[in-house]
Amino acid sequence: MITELAVERVEFTCGHCWYKWSVDYDVQYYRDEDGHEWEYFTRDGRSVSSPYEPQGAPPCPICGRRWVGRLMARRPVPLPPGAAGTPRVMLAGTRAEHRTDRHDAPPLEADAHEQPPQDAAASPGDR
């Protein structure tokens, strides 16, 4: 059973070249039938390891080394159906027929946001 959904923005700082970047991850927290708690990360719709663990850290875009991320910001996503009185719209017809423009919308990629500012004194070639 899913117990929480969130979008987490994770910042990475390369300990070799000091480049900083951030990535948004979709996170599901859930409880299995034995009562164990789990977290499940996706990036751009693909399952990935936790960015907070060495095996899940993405490579630095400059030098390729991997460094564990740290949580910068978090946006919980409410679980349906929501509290009584929550605004919602009943779909007329099937879900596939509702707002058909959403099928052709471009994907919102995990790194499609403004990146943290870099040290102005160092250029990528200096790193």
C-alpha angles and dihedrals in degrees: 000000000000109000100177140008124197146158111231123194108211122196122209126197117191110228090205106049098010094232113156126209138154137216132194116229129191109226129195121192113198143167120226126218090270092056096253117145119230138178123212123195129202130181119195089347095306124114112247137175119261111286087216091067126069094242091055099046112114118230119265109261090225107042105007097237119135127236129176115253132233128218112258102170140351136204117192115215113217115243115235140284091029131202120320109282093027108151111255140149125225111230117241105216123349128337089248089060095049116097094343090191088077090070091063098039113120116251117264100231123216093242097041095111136086110288124226114272116265127224103279091212094063124061122200089258090057093055 
